[in-house]
């Protein structure tokens, strides 16, 4: 009697390497992982196993997060039911996080997908196999945390000795044999920026001067206000290394004279105090990022009406009385545009530029390692200024959140998203570190953090003035459900 044919099993190989070291070799770690997995698949040919053509390789990416291009492509293929088995060299190539592992297993179960490690024997269909995997992932996560602690300790020891430990190289320097040496052309530009600030007294004026003269960063972008402010405050140019808010004498050569640096700091401090007095608690999250569709930077502005303060972004062409040169939208409500951008891209540190068009927003995102940009387009329904001013308000028959309260809530949401980004990318180790830096209680940080996961529809409602009048930060953050639909029902309907 003829035996039934074995059902074909489509196999995909996933490989990952945490660092970019040696990825340029003709045969690297990713190739070695793939070769071992291919051999394993061939050994199972009698079971109907066959390798799909698509490759899923992530080089230079940590296993602490699922935010990896090749992994996301693999998961898309799983959802599309184009894969039956996922083959990895070791389980920790897939993820080093127990929480992420649970999500992956749930997805695999839903789609009927199995996965195999060629160096670790287990079966995901049994409870014992799942226990084995959980133990393996526990040790992988422990190993990642220990490695992180060692790296942080090494960085701390090096910085206290005044050594540069890598990362973005400040303008004016280049790396040579693990040391920073001065690039005189760039150093001259740094000195000029410091002198321009002393002459003009405004970071915005310095940015406009550099833009007018066509001076660009090393990546070809214009100098933004935030970037210039960071440069002007950077004690690295004094020949110092700062670690945990303590300055240490660095091994590199300074670019800026101490008396010039201190004069600039006095100017920045005076300007900050003046701004705080004029606009307490006001944050323009898109300052330096937002442009109209004619390419003009849109600067923060505000007005007052009946005691209420209204924030806007206004095209530089309009501010300079060149209205005909402005883009299709020359003036826009700040809370409205900020809510749309935050909903589309919560990580502000990844945004290089936002272009405002009449029917959409084009958000340019920095690629990993700042190697160029990619763009996303977000639909945007704009209403002419004549139909509403600032944040729109409905009739008194349906009480809505007042303007000042909306501003406070949106500021809290922006803070929460910034803190969540820092926790995810490792720039801060814990909520305690954030609390120490911000000068507030750690309990307050934990209270606000859930706002980073708020539904985009709720953020839009707060920005456009349709949120309920009784909406407060405490109500938003109290036992906030993870599901956006549940959030909206609880906050916007009730």
DRENBALUM-930351 format. One record per atom (N, C-alpha, C, O): x, y, z. Coordinates in steps of 0.1 Angstrom, whole numbers, plus 5000, padded with zeros to 4 digits. Layout:
# residues N
XYZ ...
//
This chain:
# residues 494
500849885000 500050005000 500950125000 501950135007 500550224992 501350344990 501150445002 500050475006 502350495008 502250585019 501850725015 502250765004 501050795023 500650935019 501851025018 502851015026 501851115008 502951205007 503051305019 502051345025 504351335023 504551425034 504151565030 504451615019 503451635039 503051775036 504251865036 505051855045 504351945025 505552035024 505552135036 504452185040 506752165041 506852255052 507852365048 509052345045 507252485046 508052605042 508852665053 508252705063 510152665052 511052705063 511752835060 512152865049 511752925070 512453055069 513553055079 513353015091 514753105075 515853115085 515953265089 515953355081 516053285103 516253415108 517653415115 517953335123 518453525111 519753535118 519853675123 519253775118 520653695134 520853825140 522253835146 522753735152 522853955145 524053985152 523954115159 523454215154 524354115172 524054235180 524854355176 524354475177 526054335171 526954455167 527254445152 527054345146 527754555147 528154565133 529554515131 530054525119 530254485141 531654445141 531854325131 531154215133 532754335122 533054225112 531954185103 531954085096 530854265102 529754235092 530254255078 529654205069 531354335076 531854355062 532754245057 533154245046 532954145066 533754025061 533053945051 531753945050 533753875042 533153795032 532253685038 531253645033 532753625050 531953525057 531853575071 532853555079 530653625075 530553675089 529653585097 529253475093 529253635109 528453555118 527053525113 526553415115 526453625105 525153595099 525253475089 524353395089 526353475082 526553365072 526753235079 526253135074 527453235090 527753115097 526453055103 526152935103 525553145109 524253105114 523453045103 522852935105 523453115092 522553065080 523052935075 522252845072 524352915074 524852785069 524452675078 524052565073 524552695091 524152585100 522652555099 522252435100 521852655098 520352635096 520052575083 519152485083 520752605072 520452545059 520752395060 520052315055 521852365067 522252215068 521152145076 520852025073 520652205086 519552145094 518352115086 517652015087 517952215078 516752205069 516952085059 516052015057 518152085053 518451975044 518351835051 517851735044 518751825063 518651705071 517251655073 516951545076 516251755072 514851725074 514051715061 512851725061 514751705050 514051705037 513051585036 512051605029 513351475043 512451365043 511051395049 510051325047 511051505058 509851545064 509151655056 508151705060 509651685044 509051775035 509551925037 508952015032 510651935045 511152075048 511852135036 512552065029 511552255032 512152325021 512352475025 511552525032 513452525020 513852665024 513152765015 513252755002 512552865020 511952975012 513153065007 514253065012 512853134996 513853224990 514253344998 515353394998 513253405005 513453525012 514453505023 514453405030 515353615025 516353615036 515853705047 515253815044 516053675059 515753755071 516953775080 517153695089 517753865077 519053895084 519054025091 518854125084 519254035104 519354165111 520854175116 521254105125 521554265110 522954285115 523054415123 522554515119 523754405134 523954525143 522754565151 522654685154 521854475155 520654505162 520554415174 520754295174 520154485185 520054415198 518754325198 517754345191 518854215206 517754125208 516754175219 515854105223 517054295225 516254345235 514854395231 513954415239 514754415217 513554475212 513154405199 513954335193 511854405196 511354345184 511354445172 510954405161 511854565175 511854665164 513054645155 514054725156 513054545147 514054505138 513454485124 512454415123 514054545114 513454535100 513254395095 512054365091 514254315095 514154175090 513154095098 512354015093 513154115112 512254035120 510754075117 509853995116 510554205115 509154255112 508754195098 507554165097 509654185089 509354125076 508953975077 508053925071 509753915086 509453775089 508053755095 507353665092 507753845105 506453835112 505253865102 504253805103 505553955092 504553985082 504253855074 503153825070 505353785070 505253665063 504453555071 503753475065 504753555084 503953455092 502453495092 501653405091 502153615093 500753655093 500053635080 498853605079 500853635069 500353615056 500353465053 499953415042 500753375063 500753235062 501653185050 501253095043 502753245048 503753205038 504853115044 505753075036 504753095057 505853025064 505252925073 504252955080 505852805074 505352695083 506252675095 505852645106 507552695093 508552675103 509652785103 510052825092 510052835114 511052935116 512252865122 512152795132 513452875115 514652805120 515652915124 515953005117 516152895137 517152985142 518352905147 518252785150 519552975148 520752905153 520552885168 520852775173 520152985175 519852985189 518653065192 518253155185 517953035203 516653105206 516853245208 516053335204 518053285214 518253425217 518553505205 518653635205 518753445193 518853515180 517453585177 517353685171 516353515182 515053565179 514753675189 514253785184 514953655202 514753765212 515453725225 515653605227 515853825232 516353805246 515453855257 515853865268 514253875253 513253935263 512153825265 511453785255 511853795277 510753705280 509353755275 508553685270 509153885278 507953945274 507753935259 506653905254 508753975251 508653965237 508553825232 507853795222 509253725239 509053585235 507653545236 507153465228 506953585247 505553545249 504753595238 503853525233 504953715233 504253775222 504453695209 503453665202 505753655207 506053575195 505353445195 504753395185 505453375206 504853245208 503353245205 502753165199 502653355211 501253375209 500953385194 499953325189 501753465187 501553485172 501753355165 500953325156 502853285168 503053165161 501953055163 501552985154 501453055175 500352965178 499052995170 498452915164 498853125169 497653175161 497753135147 496753095140 498953145141 499153115127 499652975124 499852935112 499752885134 500152755132 501552735128 501852645120 502452825133 503852815129 504652765140 504452795152 505652675137 506552615147 507952685145 508252745134 508752675155 510152725153 511152625160 510852565170 512352625154 513352525158 514652595160 515052685152 515352565170 516752605172 517652485169 517552375174 518652515160 519452395156 520452355166 521052245165 520752445177 521652405187 521052375200 521752335210 519652385201 518952355213 517752275210 516852315202 517652155216 516552065212 515352085221 515452075233 514252125215 512952135222 511852125212 511952135200 510652115218 509352105210 508352205215 507952185227 508052305208 507152405213 505652365215 504852435220 505352245210 503952195212 503652135225 502552105228 504752115234 504552045247 504752145258 505552245256 504152125270 504352215281 505852205286 506352315290 506452085285 507852075289 508752155280 509752225284 508452155267 509152235257 509052385260 510052455259 507852425263 507652565266 508452605279 509052715279 508452515289 509252545301 510752555298 511452645303 511252465289 512652465285 512952605279 513952665282 512052645270 512252775263 512252885273 513152975271 511352885282 511252995292 512553005300 513053115303 513052885304 514352885312 515452945303 516253025308 515552895290 516552945282 516553105280 517553175280 515253155278 515053295276 515453375289 515853485289 515153305301 515453375313 516953395315 517353505319 517753295311 519153305311 519653405301 520653485303 519053405289 519453505279 519153645283 519953735281 517953665290 517653805295 518653845306 519153955307 518953745315 519953775326 521253815320 521953905324 521753735310 522953765303 523053905297 524053975298 521853945291 521854075285 521954185295 522654285293 521254165307 521254265317 522654275324 523154385327 523354155325 524754165331 525654235321 526554315326 525554205308 526354265298 526154415299 527054495298 524854455300 524554605301 525154665313 525754775312 525154595324 525754655336 527254665334 527854765338 527954565328 529354575326 529754695316 530654765319 528954705306 529154815296 529054955303 529855045302 527954965311 527755095319 528855125328 529355235329 529355015335 530555035344 531755075337 532555165341 531955015325 533155045317 533055195312 534055265312 531855235308 531755375303 531955475314 532655575312 531455435326 531655525338 533155545341 533555655343 533855435341 535255435345 536055515334 536955595338 535755495322 536455565311 536155715311 537055795310 534955755313 534555895313 535155965325 535556085324 535255905337 535855975348 537355995346 537956075353 537955915337 539355935334 539456035322 540656055317 538356085317 538456185306 538556125293 539056195283 538255995291 538355925278 537055935270 535955925276 537155955257 536055945248 535655795246 536555715243 534455765248 534055625248 533155585235 532555485235 533255675225 532455645213 531155725213 530855805222 530355695203 529055765201 529255875190 530355885184 528255955188 528356065178 529556155181 529756205193 530356185171 531556265173 531156415172 530556455162 531456495182 531056635182 531656705170 532756675165 530956805164 531456885153 532756945157 532857005168 533756935148 535056995151 536056895153 537256925154 535656765155 536656655158 536456545148 535456535141 537456455147 537356325140 538056225148 538956255156 537656095146 538355985154 539555935146 539555915134 540655925154 541855875148 542555785158 543055835169 542555655156 543155555165 542555565179 543255565189 541255565179 540455575191 540655705199 540355705211 541255805193 541355935199 540656035191 540556015179 540256145197 539656255189 540656365186 541356415195 540756395174 541656505169 540856615163 539756585157 541356735163 540656855158 540656855143 541756835136 539456885137 539356915122 539257065121 538257125125 540357135117 540457275118 539257355111 538757455116 538857305099 537757365092 536457365101 535857465102 536157245106 534957235114 535057315128 534157375133 536357305133 536557375146 536357525144 535857595153 536757585132 536557725130 535057755129 534657865134 534257665124 532757685123 532257685138 531357765141 532757595146 532257595160 532557725167 531657785174 533757775165 534157905171 533258015166 532858105174 532958005153 532158115147 530658105153 530058215155 530157985155 528857975161 528758035175 527858105178 529858015183 529858075196 529958225195 529258295203 530758275186 530858415184 529558485179 529158585183 528858405170 527658455165 526558475176 525858565176 526558375185 525658385196 525958515205 525058585209 527258535207 527558655215 527258785208 526858885214 527258775195 526958895187 525458915186 524959035187 524658805184 523258815181 522358795193 521258845194 522858725203 522158705215 520958615214 520158615224 520858535204 519658445202 520058325194 520758335183 519758205199 520058085192 519258075178 519758035168 518058125179 517258135166 517858215156 517858185144 518458335160 519058425151 520358355145 520658375133 521058285153 522258215148 521858105137 522458095127 520758035140 520257935131 519857995117 520157945107 519158115118 518758185106 519958235098 519958225086 520958285105 522158335098 522858215091 523258235079 523058105098 523657985091 522857935079 523457905069 521557935081 520657895070 520757985058 520757945047 520758115061 520858215050 522158205043 522258225031 523258165050 524558155043 524758015037 525857985032 523757925039 523857795032 524757695040 525257605034 525057725052 525957635060 525157515065 524157535071 525657395063 524957275067 525857195076 527057215078 525157095083 525856995091 526656895083 526556905070 527356805089 528156715082 527256615074 527656555064 525956605078 525056515071 524256595060 523356535054 524556725059 523856805049 522556865053 521856925045 522156855066 520956915071 521257055076 522357095078 520157145077 520357275082 520557265098 520057165104 521157365103 521357365118 520057405124 519557515122 519457315133 518257345140 518557415153 519657405158 517557485158 517757555171 518157465182 519057495190 517457355183 517857255194 519257205193 519957195203 519657175181 521057125178 522057235182 523057205188 521757355179 522757465182 522757495197 523857515202 521657485203 521557505218 522457395225 523157425234 522357275220 523157165226 524657185224 525457175232 524957235212 526357265208 526957375217 528057355222 526157475219 526557595227 526757555242 527557625249 526057455247 526157415261 527157295263 527457265274 527657245252 528457125253 529857155259 530657215252 530157105271 531457135277 532557055271 533757065275 532256965262 533256895254 534256995247 535356965246 533657105243 534457205235 535457275245 536257355240 535257265258 536157315268 537357215271 538157245279 537257095265 538256995268 537856915280 538656855286 536556905282 536056825294 535056715289 534456715279 534956615298 534056505296 533056505308 533456515319 531756515305 530756515316 530156385318 529756315308 530156335330 529556215334 528756235347 529256275357 527456195346 526556215358 526656355363 526656385375 526656455354 526556595357 527856645364 527956755369 528956565363 530256605369 531256615357 531356515349 531956725356 532956745345 534256685349 534756705361 534956615340 536256565342 537156615331 536656635319 538356635334 539356685324 539556585313 539856465316 539256615300 539356525289 540756505283 541556595285 540856395276 542156375269 542256445256 543356445250 541156505251 541156575238 541456725240 541456775251 541756785229 542156925228 540957015228 540056985219 540857115236 539657205236 539657295223 540657315217 538457335219 538257415207 537857565211 538357655205 537157575222 536657705226 537357755239 537557675248 537657885239 538357945251 537357945262 536157975260 537857925275 536957925286 536158055288 534958045291 536758175286 536058295288 534958315277 533858365281 535158265265 534058265255 532958175259 531758205258 533258055263 532257955267 531458005279 530157995278 532058055289 531358105301 530458225297 529358235302 530858315288 530058425284 528758375277 527758435279 528958275268 527758215261 526858155272 525558165270 527358085282 526458025292 525658125299 524458105302 526258235302 525558345309 524458395300 523358425305 524758415287 523658455278 522558355277 521358395277 522858225276 521858125275 520958115288 519758105287 521658135299 520858135312 519958255313 518758235317 520458365309 519558485310 518358475300 517258505304 518658415288 517558405279 516558295284 515358315282 517058195290 516158085296 515258145307 514058115307 515858225315 515058285326 513958375320 512758375325 514358455310 513358545304 512258465297 511058505298 512558355290 511558275284 510558205294 509358205292 511158165305 510358105316 509358205322 508258165325 509858325323 508958425328 507858465319 506658495323 508158455305 507158495295 506158375293 504958405291 506558255293 505758145290 506058025298 506657925294 505558025310 505757915319 505057785314 503857795310 505757675315 505257545311 504857535296 504157435293 505257625288 504957615274 506057535266 507157585267 505657435259 506657355252 506257345237 505157305234 507157395228 506857375214 507757255209 508857265206 507057135209 507857015206 508357005192 509256925189 507757085183 508257075169 509157195165 509357215153 509557265175 510457385171 511757335164 512357245169 512057395153 513157365145 512957245135 513757215127 511757175137 511557065128 510457095118 510557035107 509457175121 508357195112 508657305101 509257405104 508357265088 508457355077 507257355069 506457255069 506957465062 505857465052 506257395039 507357355038 505257375030 505557305018 506357385008 506657334997 506757505011 507657585003 509057575008 509957635003 509257505019 510557485025 510957585036 512057575041 510057675040 510357775050 510157715064 509157645066 511057735073 510857695087 509657765093 509457885091 508957685101 507757745108 508157765123 508457665130 508157885127 508657925141 507457935151 506357965147 507757905164 506757915174 506258055176 507058155175 504958075179 504458205181 503258185190 502758075192 502658295196 501558275204 500758415204 501258515200 499458405208 498658515210 497758495222 497558385227 497058605226 496158595238 494858655234 494758755226 493758585238 492458635236 491558595248 491358485251 490958705254 490158685266 490858605277 490258515283 492158635278 492958575289 493458435286 494258385293 493058375274 493658245270 494858265261 494858355253 495758175263 496958185255 496858075243 496557955246 497058115231 496958025219 498358015213 499058115210 498757885211 500157865205 499957835190 499057765186 500957885182 500957855168 502357825163 503357855170 502457775151 503657775143 503357865131 502357845124 504257955128 504158055117 505258045107 506458035112 505058045094 506058035084 506958155085 506558275087 508258135084 509258245084 508958345073 509258465074 508458295062 508158385050 507058485055 507158605051 506058435062 505058525067 505558625077 505158745077 506458575086 506958665097 507858775091 507958885096 508458745079 509358835073 508658915062 509258975053 507258915063 506458995054 506658955039 506559045030 506858825037 506958775023 505858665021 506058555018 504558715024 503458625024 503358545011 502958425011 503658605000 503458534987 504458414985 504158324978 505558414993 506458304992 506158195002 506758085001 505258215011 504858115021 504257995015 503758005003 504257885022 503557755017 502057765017 501557875020 501457655014 499957655013 499357675027 498157725028 500057645038 499557675051 500657755058 501757695061 500457875061 501457965066 501357975081 502258025088 500257935087 499957945102 499157835106 498057805100 499557765117 498857645121 498857635137 499757675143 497757585142 497557565157 498657465161 498757355156 499457505171 500557425176 499957295183 500457185179 498957295192 498457165197 497957075187 498156955188 497357125177 496757045166 497756965158 497656845157 498857045154 499856975145 500756885154 501156775149 500956925166 501856845175 501156705178 501756605179 499756715180 499056585183 499156495171 499256375173 499056545159 499056455147 500456395146 500556275143 501556475148 502856425147 503156325158 503756215155 502756355170 503056255181 502256125179 502756025183 501156135173 500356005170 501055925160 501055805160 501655995150 502255915138 503655875142 504055765137 504355945150 505755915153 506055955167 506556075169 505855875178 505955915192 507455955195 507656025205 508455895188 509855925192 510356045185 510756045173 510256165192 510656285186 512156295182 512556365173 512956215190 514356215187 514756155173 515856165168 513756075167 514056015154 513556105143 513756065131 512956215146 512356305135 513456405130 514056475138 513656405117 514656495112 513956625107 514456735107 512756605101 512056725095 510556685094 510156565091 509656785095 508256765093 507756875083 507956995085 507256835071 506756925061 505256925061 504656825060 504757045062 503257065063 502657105049 502957205044 501857015044 501057035032 499557055035 499157035046 498857095025 497457125028 496657005031 495657005039 497056885026 496256765028 497056655035 496456545037 498256675039 499056575045 500356635052 500656745050 500956545060 502256575066 503256475061 502956365059 504456525057 505556435054 506556445065 507256545067 506756335072 507656325083 508856245079 508856125076 510056315080 511356255076 511956195089 512156275099 512256065089 512755995101 514255965099 514655925088 515055985109 516455945108 516655795108 515955725116 517455745099 517755605099 518755565110 519355655115 518755435114 519755395124 521155445121 521655425110 521855505131 523155555129 523155685121 524255725116 522055745120 521955875112 522355865098 522855955092 522255745092 522655715078 521555755069 520955665063 521255875067 520255925058 518855925065 518755905077 517755945057 516455955063 515455875054 515755845043 514355845060 513255785053 511955865056 511955935067 510955865048 509855955049 508555875050 508355765044 507655925059 506255865060 505255985057 505556095061 504155955051 503156055048 501956025056 501455915057 501456135063 500356115072 499156205067 499356325065 497956155064 496856235060 496556345071 496656325083 496156465066 495956575075 494856665070 495056725059 493756675077 492656755072 492756895078 492456915090 493156995070 493357125076 492057215073 491457215063 491757295084 490657385082 491157525081 492057565089 490757615072 491257755071 491157825084 490257805092 492057915087 492157995099 490858075102 490458095113 490158115091 488958185093 487858115100 486858175105 487957975099 486857895105 487157855119 486157815126 488357865124 488657845138 489957905142 490857915133 490157945154 491358005159 491957915169 491257865178 493257885168 493857805178 493157665179 492957595169 492857635191 492157505194 490657535193 490157625199 489957455185 488557475183 487757445195 488057345202 486657515198 485757495209 484357475204 483957545195 483657375210 482257355207 481357445215 481857515224 480057445212 479157525219 479057495234 479557385238 478557585242 478457575256 477557465261 477557415272 476757415251 475757305255 476557175258 476057095266 477757155252 478557035255 479857085261 480757115253 480057085274 481257135280 482457055275 482456935275 483457135270 484657065265 485857115273 485857215280 486957045272 488257075279 488757215275 488857255263 488957305285 489457435282 490857435277 491557345278 491257555271 492457565263 493657535272 494557465269 493757605284 494857585293 495057445298 496157395299 493957385301 493957245306 494457145295 495257055297 494057175282 494557095271 496057115269 496657015266 496557235270 497957265269 498757175280 499757115276 498257175292 498957105303 498956955300 499956885302 497756905295 497756755293 498656725281 499356625282 498656795270 499456775259 500956775262 501756695258 501356875271 502756885276 503156755284 504256705282 502156705292 502456585300 502656465291 503456385293 501756455280 501856345271 503256345264 503856245262 503656465259 504956485252 506056445262 507056375257 506056475275 507056435284 507056285286 508156225286 505856225287 505856085289 506456005277 507155905279 506156055265 506655985253 508156005253 508855915249 508656115257 510156145257 510856045267 511855985264 510256035279 510755945289 510755805285 511655725287 509555765279 509455625274 510555585264 511155485264 510755685254 511855665244 513155645251 513955555247 513455725261 514755715268 514955585275 516055525275 513855535281 513955405288 514055295278 514855195281 513455305266 513555195256 514955195250 515455085248 515455315246 516755305239 517955305249 519055295245 517655295262 518755275272 519455405276 520455395283 519055525271 519755645275 519555675290 520355755295 518555625296 518355625310 518155485315 517555405308 518555455327 518555315332 517255285339 516755175339 516555385345 515355365353 514555485355 515055595352 513355465361 512555585364 513155665375 512955785376 513955605384 514655675394 515655775388 515755885393 516355735378 517255825371 516555945365 517056055366 515355925359 514656035353 514156125364 514256245363 513656065375 513156155386 514256245392 514056355395 515456185393 516656265399 516956375389 517256485393 516956345376 517256445366 516256555365 516556675364 514956515366 513856615365 513556685378 512856785378 514156635389 513856695402 512456675408 511956765414 511956555404 510556525409 510556385416 511556315415 509456355422 509456215428 509256105418 508656125407 509855995421 509755875411 508355835409 508055785398 507555855419 506055815418 505455905407 504555855400 505856025406 505256115396 505656065382 504856075372 506856015380 507255965367 506455845364 505955835352 506255755373 505455635370 504055665367 503355595360 503555775373 502155815371 501955865357 500955835351 502955935351 502855995338 503155905327 502655915316 504055805329 504555715319 503455645310 503555635298 502355605317 501255545308 500755635297 500155585288 500855765299 500355855289 501155835275 500655875265 502355775276 503055745263 502355645255 502555635243 501455565260 500655465253 499255505250 498355425248 498955635250 497655685249 497155675234 497955695225 495955645232 495355635218 495555765211 495255875216 495955755198 496055875189 494755955188 494756075187 493655885189 492355955188 492056045200 491456145199 492555995212 492356075224 493256205223 492856305227 494456185218 495356295217 494756405207 494856525210 494256355196 493656445186 492456525193 492256635191 491656445201 490456515207 490956625217 490256725218 492056595224 492556695233 493056815225 492756935229 493656795214 494256905206 493256985199 493357105198 492156925194 491156995186 490057045195 489057105189 490057025208 489057085217 487857005219 486857065223 487756885215 486556805216 486656705228 485656625229 487656705236 487756615247 486856665258 486556785259 486356575267 485456615278 486156715287 487356715289 485256805293 485756905302 486356855315 487256925321 485956735319 486456675331 487756595330 488156525339 488356605318 489556525315 490756585322 491056705321 491456505330 492656555337 493756455335 493556345331 494956495339 496156405338 495956285347 496256175343 495356305359 495156195368 494156095363 494355975364 493156145356 492056055351 492655985339 492355865337 493556045331 494155975320 495055865324 494955755318 495855885334 496855795338 496455685347 497155585349 495255705354 494755605364 494255475357 493255475350 495055365360 494655235355 494255235340 493255185336 495155295332 494955315318 494955175311 496055115311 493955135304 493955005297 494855015285 495055115279 495454895281 496354895270 495654905256 496154955247 494454855256 493654855243 493154995240 492455055248 493455045228 493055185225 491555205224 491055305228 490855105219 489355115218 488755125232 487855205234 489355045242 488855055255 489155195261 488355255268 490355245259 490755375263 489755485258 489255565266 489455475245 488555575239 487155565245 486555675247 486655445247 485355435253 485255485267 484255555270 486255465275 486255505289 486455655290 485855715298 487255715281 487655855283 486755955274 486356055279 486455915262 485756005253 484255985253 483556075251 483855865256 482355835256 481755855270 480655925271 482355815280 481855825294 482255965300 481855995311 
//
